[in-house]
Amino acid sequence: AEKNLILEEKIQVLQQQNEDLRVRIDQNTVVTRQLSEENANLQEYVEKETEEKKRLSRTNEELLWKLQTGEAMSPVKLSPTSPTPIYRCSSGPPTPAKVSTVPR
């Protein structure tokens, strides 16, 4: 009878440990899903940034080629609605895009 009591106590301890581990598994599953979603969002962001970088690089190459071949010095056709050219300049370096991340 004493041995049965000891074994029943061990069973209760093991059942509680088992339940605690199940809760931890569930919590880890939730965190894993959140991290997977965040990773997918960041990969999409990187792909978009990479494509934008490629596009800007192509534009830069085209402009350099035009500058070197003198095409940039050719007369500019103005639209009939704007009799004078409009010059735009930036007031400093461009600011990088911000990445929104899921809080952990």
N, C-alpha and C positions, 0 to 999 in steps of 0.2 A: 504493500500500500504506500509506503514511504517512497519507494522507487517510482511509482506511478505519479505521485505528486511532483517529484523533481522533474520527471519527463514532461508533465503537463505545463510546468513553469517554463521549461525550455521551449516547448511548442509555442507558448504565448509570446515569448521573447522573439523567436524566429518569425512568427506571423507579423509581429510589429515591425521587425526589421524589413520583412518582405514588403509590407505596406509602405514604409518609408522609401524604399528603393523604387517602388512603382510611382510614387509622387515625384521623386527626383527625375525619373525617366520622362514623365509627362512634362515637367518643367523644362527639361533639356530639349524635348521635342519642340516645344513652343519657341524656345530660343533659337534652335536650329532653323526653324521655318522663317523666323524674323531675319536671321543672318543670311539665309538663302535669298530672301526677297531683296534685302539690301544689296547683296552681291550682284544680283541680276540688274537692279537699278543702276548700280555703279558701272557695270559692264556696258550697259546701254549708253550711259553718259560718256564713257571713254570712247565708244564707237562713234558717237556723234561728234565728239571733240576731234577725233582722228580724221573723220570725213571733212570737218570744217578746216582743219589744218591743211589737209591735202588740197582743198578748194582754194584756200588762201595762197598756198604755195604755187598752184597753177596760175592764179591771177598775178602773183608776183613775177613769175617767170615770163608771162605774157607781157606784162608792163615793162620788164627789163628788156625784152626782145624789141618791143616797140621803141623804147628809148634808144637802144643801140642802133636800130635801123633807121632812125630819124622819123619814124611814123608819128611819134608823139609831137613832132614839130610841125606837122601838117596843119593846115587851117581847120579850125573847129567849126562845124556847122551849128548854127544857133537856131533854136526853134523860133517860129514867128512870134510867139507870145513873150519870149524873154529877149529883149534887144541887147542886153549886156550879160556877159558870163558871170556866173556866181561861183565864188571860190569859197571852199570850206576848209577849215583846218581844225585839228583837234587841239584841245587845251591840255594835253598831257598824254601819258601812256594809257592804253585801254585797260579797263579793270577786268580781271578774270571773272568768269561766271562762277556763281556759288553753287555748290552741290548740297542738296538737302539730303540729310541722312536720317534714318529712323533712329530715334533715341533708344539706347540700350537699357 
